[in-house]
Amino acid sequence: MSAIRIYPAAGKWVVRANGAVIGESTRALELLQRDYPFVIYFPREDIASAVLDPSDRALICDDRGRGMHFHVSSPEGMILNAGFALTDPSPEAEALKDYLAFDAGKVTVERV
């Protein structure tokens, strides 16, 4: 069995940075990976690109592949490494290639 599973995320999902909505989608995907909490991935076009600033921090995951992090600007300032994207996904994670996810400890990701 695969270490990851990807499903359409039911409903409408929103991501907020310090209260400011930076994206919302009804086309989000839900990633389940081993015993980790689920992660919601948003289509890139559903996120305000003006609030994203590429980070030098790499993303390396045995299950998902390689990618990059983003800093997210908010009304209170920059939130470091709050977003991430897979630029070179594993074959199992290929569906996430044009999507962004966020660190739920740094921004708010919720179904509305």
PETA-V70771 format. One record per backbone hydrogen bond with DSSP energy under -0.5 kcal/mol. NH is the residue of the N-H (numbers start at 0). CO is the residue of the C=O. Records with the same first field share a line. If there is no record, write none. Layout:
NH: CO + CO
//
This chain:
4: 31
6: 29
8: 27
9: 7
12: 24
13: 109
14: 22
15: 107
16: 19
17: 15
19: 16
21: 14
22: 14
23: 45
24: 12
28: 40
29: 6
30: 28 + 38
31: 4 + 29
32: 30
33: 2
35: 32
38: 30
40: 28
41: 99
43: 97
45: 42
46: 43
47: 21
48: 46
50: 47
51: 48
52: 70
54: 68
58: 66
59: 57
60: 64
64: 60
65: 87
66: 58
67: 84
68: 56
69: 82
70: 52
71: 78
72: 50
73: 76
74: 16
76: 73
78: 71
79: 77
81: 69 + 78
82: 69
83: 100
84: 67
85: 95
86: 65 + 84
87: 65
89: 63
92: 89
93: 90
95: 92
96: 93
98: 95
99: 41
100: 83
101: 39
102: 81
103: 101
105: 102
106: 102
107: 15
108: 106
109: 13
111: 11
//
